[in-house]
């Protein structure tokens, strides 16, 4: 999901998709993520300089994700929690990428909306709402839904 943001997702390093960072991230990020106590993951503060892609050649600060228990690690929930933390800590710097017309049929939409399937995640994060409920599976239909399609009882 970080492809839809202004963060480097580690391309141009030896650890792509294990690390994320940006020029505006400071020492608060890793401890703030640790406070969330997300299951199965540890966040290590790091600095790096990507050789290409976003922020190429610029010193960045960010985190490396260490999966400590793959049985309980929830990658989507973790990424969503990270996005909300970024917006909270860096409201004037964290931003969403928009298409420039290079993706056929997307116009100038936010890439995160395309990745998520709707604008609900972006709008929740931007509004400062808790976006984690968006990661929950939908509730099974209630009895009323079943009754609506039964012809005979």
C-alpha positions as CSV (number, residue, x, y, z in Angstrom):
1,X,0.0,0.0,0.0
2,X,3.0,2.3,0.4
3,X,3.2,2.6,-3.3
4,X,0.1,4.9,-3.0
5,X,2.0,7.3,-0.7
6,X,5.0,9.6,-0.9
7,X,7.1,7.1,1.2
8,X,9.9,5.0,-0.2
9,X,9.0,1.4,0.0
10,X,12.7,0.4,-0.1
11,X,13.1,0.1,-3.9
12,X,16.7,1.0,-4.8
13,X,18.0,-0.8,-1.7
14,X,18.8,-4.4,-0.9
15,X,15.7,-4.6,1.2
16,X,12.7,-3.6,-1.0
17,X,9.3,-3.9,0.7
18,X,11.0,-4.7,4.1
19,X,11.6,-1.0,4.8
20,X,9.7,2.2,4.4
21,X,11.0,5.7,4.9
22,X,10.8,9.4,3.9
23,X,12.9,12.5,4.4
24,X,10.4,13.9,6.9
25,X,10.3,10.9,9.3
26,X,12.1,11.4,12.6
27,X,12.9,9.4,15.7
28,X,9.2,9.3,16.8
29,X,8.0,6.9,14.1
30,X,9.5,3.5,15.3
31,X,8.5,4.0,19.0
32,X,5.0,5.1,18.0
33,X,4.6,1.9,15.9
34,X,5.9,-0.2,18.8
35,X,3.3,1.3,21.1
36,X,0.6,-0.1,18.9
37,X,1.7,-3.6,19.9
38,X,0.8,-5.1,16.5
39,X,1.0,-8.9,16.6
40,X,3.9,-10.7,15.0
41,X,6.0,-7.7,14.0
42,X,8.8,-5.6,15.4
43,X,9.8,-2.2,13.9
44,X,13.5,-1.2,13.8
45,X,14.4,2.4,13.3
46,X,16.8,2.8,10.4
47,X,18.3,5.3,7.9
48,X,19.0,4.6,4.3
49,X,19.6,6.2,0.9
50,X,17.7,4.5,-2.0
51,X,19.7,4.4,-5.3
52,X,16.5,4.8,-7.5
53,X,12.7,5.3,-7.4
54,X,11.2,7.6,-4.7
55,X,13.6,9.9,-3.0
56,X,16.6,8.4,-4.9
57,X,19.9,9.7,-3.5
58,X,18.3,11.3,-0.5
59,X,18.9,10.3,3.1
60,X,15.8,8.8,4.6
61,X,14.7,7.7,8.0
62,X,12.1,5.0,8.5
63,X,11.5,1.5,9.8
64,X,12.4,-2.1,8.9
65,X,9.7,-4.6,9.6
66,X,10.8,-7.8,11.2
67,X,8.2,-10.5,11.2
68,X,8.5,-12.2,14.6
69,X,5.5,-14.6,14.3
70,X,4.1,-15.3,10.8
71,X,1.1,-17.1,12.3
72,X,-0.3,-14.0,14.0
73,X,1.2,-11.2,11.7
74,X,-1.5,-9.3,9.9
75,X,0.1,-7.5,7.0
76,X,-2.8,-5.4,5.9
77,X,-3.7,-4.3,9.4
78,X,-0.1,-3.5,10.0
79,X,0.2,-1.4,6.9
80,X,-3.1,0.4,7.7
81,X,-1.9,1.1,11.2
82,X,1.3,2.5,9.8
83,X,-0.5,4.8,7.4
84,X,-2.7,6.2,10.2
85,X,0.4,6.7,12.4
86,X,2.2,8.6,9.5
87,X,-0.8,10.9,9.1
88,X,-1.0,11.6,12.8
89,X,2.8,12.2,13.3
90,X,3.5,14.1,10.0
91,X,0.2,15.7,8.9
92,X,1.9,18.4,6.8
93,X,4.4,16.0,5.1
94,X,2.7,12.6,4.6
95,X,0.8,12.5,1.3
96,X,-1.0,10.3,-1.1
97,X,0.2,9.8,-4.7
98,X,-2.1,10.6,-7.5
99,X,-1.9,9.2,-11.0
100,X,-0.7,11.5,-13.8
101,X,-2.7,9.9,-16.5
102,X,0.0,7.2,-17.0
103,X,-2.3,4.5,-15.7
104,X,-5.0,3.8,-18.3
105,X,-8.4,4.8,-17.2
106,X,-7.4,6.2,-13.8
107,X,-7.5,9.9,-14.6
108,X,-6.1,11.7,-11.5
109,X,-7.2,9.3,-8.8
110,X,-5.3,8.6,-5.7
111,X,-3.3,5.4,-6.1
112,X,-4.2,4.2,-2.7
113,X,-7.9,4.2,-3.7
114,X,-7.0,1.9,-6.6
115,X,-5.0,-0.4,-4.3
116,X,-7.6,-0.5,-1.6
117,X,-10.6,-0.7,-4.0
118,X,-12.3,2.5,-2.8
119,X,-11.6,5.8,-1.1
120,X,-12.7,4.6,2.3
121,X,-9.2,4.0,3.7
122,X,-7.8,7.3,2.5
123,X,-10.8,9.3,3.8
124,X,-10.6,7.5,7.2
125,X,-6.9,8.2,7.6
126,X,-7.2,11.8,6.5
127,X,-10.1,12.4,8.9
128,X,-8.1,11.0,11.8
129,X,-10.6,8.1,12.3
130,X,-9.5,4.6,13.3
131,X,-9.1,2.8,9.9
132,X,-8.5,-0.6,11.4
133,X,-12.2,-1.7,11.3
134,X,-11.9,-1.4,7.5
135,X,-9.6,-4.5,7.7
136,X,-12.2,-6.6,9.5
137,X,-14.1,-9.2,7.4
138,X,-17.7,-8.3,6.7
139,X,-20.3,-9.7,9.1
140,X,-22.1,-12.7,7.8
141,X,-25.6,-11.8,6.5
142,X,-28.3,-11.9,9.1
143,X,-31.4,-14.0,9.0
144,X,-33.3,-11.2,7.2
145,X,-31.1,-11.7,4.1
146,X,-31.8,-15.4,4.0
147,X,-35.6,-14.8,4.4
148,X,-35.6,-12.4,1.5
149,X,-34.5,-15.1,-0.9
150,X,-36.5,-18.1,0.5
151,X,-39.5,-19.0,-1.6
152,X,-40.8,-21.6,0.8
153,X,-40.5,-22.0,4.5
